[in-house]
Amino acid sequence: MTILKKGFSMTILKLFLLTSLLLAFNSYAVPVDFNVLVESANKPVANADVKLMQAIPNQQSKVIAKGRSSSEGNISFTGLPKLESGFYYLVADGGEISGFEVRSFRLMAALNNEQNGSVVVNELSTIGSVWPLAAQTSGSGVIVGSNTGLLIGSSHIQNLVDTSTGNFGKLVLDGNNLTFSETVGRMNTLATLVASCGGYYQANTCKKFLDIADAKDTLEALRNIAIEPYKNSSELFNLFTTAFPYPKGEGVRPTEFVPYLEWAPKDFSLMVRITGGGLYSAGRMMFDNQGQLWSGQNWIPGTQANLSSSIGGGVSRVDASGTATSPPLTGYNRQGLDGIGWGTTVTVNKVWASSFNSKIGVLDLDGNALGPATVDGKNGALQGLATGPDGDVWVCDNQLNQLIRFPKGDHTKGESC
């Protein structure tokens, strides 16, 4: 039997207690605090009714806390739990700007689950929050959606706007988007029109803006435009140019939201270009139950490939925010795939991709190769895939004019039909 000295035993006891305290501290959820500024055209909105809401998967969103903004437009919500699913968002209604009451002015900012501290609720935060969540948002600002729908929608907000600053997100400002789309100009044009009900208050312009969008306030107007971005786009642009004309002798309109549109857009959809991870010539695109988007690529980026000499791509994966997580250039391609076309489908726990060169690749939802799949007979060039309600996976063989079935999604038991 080993006898420990008293000093040594006390040291062991102290280490044990210290370790226990550290584990207890790490398991304790650090509270979330939001220090909110409500503003319009860089002017504080005082006495706005501000609600902190929680969007809950498959339920109607609910009010967590509420209050009024100060004379400087500030309000804080502290000691909140970090959410396991869903997200927090803020709705600011009415208020005063420079002592003038703005009754139809309503704003919104949706927050991500890593956010803590500063939040700015303004025109850009509202536009950047509404467009990705338009399908789940009512005109009154109530959000209802599935777990996947809320995850994808809320994750894309950061691509348009940084709600901690009330300015544009990084993706919409990068070289693939800023100079290759009208998205920033469209956002600023809409922001100026919204500000006509707020910091740039023009009673006639505000009324016309709400009438065109068939809305009672600015939040509902933006939601309606996001749902039908092709509707009344010329009328909205003409209102902008009429209400904010170039001052005599000047070449810049009187708005801080720059750059803005110079010509009427075909619509007010807000698009961002996603790159990386082997994305180049996407075939079918499919979401999994984690909000990840998967797509087999016809060709590898950078090639001069064609149908007679194929250097086809692999499988690309982007997370719920659109950030590429698959390898650059080739995507996932450890299974000999050479051009995937329309051949991508997703089951509960697998991603399937068929290829021009007769192979069927199978991956798990982390991108690990499980295949290639095995078939009991010959098969030719493969295109379409689909998953049946019973879990069977079907593949279309467009060369040998047959179907291939994988019962219950077992990639080792393919059978020709």
Buried (B, 14 or more C-beta within 10 A) or exposed (E): EEEEEEEEEEEEEEEEEEEEEEEEEEEEEEEBBBBBBBBBBEBBBBBBBBBBBBBBBEEEBEEBBBBBBBEEBBBEBEEBEEBEEBBBBBBBBBBBBEEEEBEBBBBBBBBBBEBBEBBBBBBBBBBBBBBBBBEBBEBEBBBBBEBBBBBBBBBBBBBBBBBBBBBBBEBBBBEBBBEEBBBBBBBBBBBBBBBBBBBBBBEEBBEBBBEBBBBBBBBBBBBBBBBBBEBBBEBBBBBBBEBBEEEEEEEEBEBEBEEBBEEBBEBBBBEBBBBBBBBBBBBBEBBBEEBBBBBBBBBBBEBEBEEEEBBBBBBBBBBBBBBBBBBEBBBBBBBEBBBBBBBBBBBEEBBBBBBBBBBBBBBEBEBEBBBBBEBEEEBEBBBBBEBBEEEBBBBBBBBBEBBBBBEEBBBEBBEBE
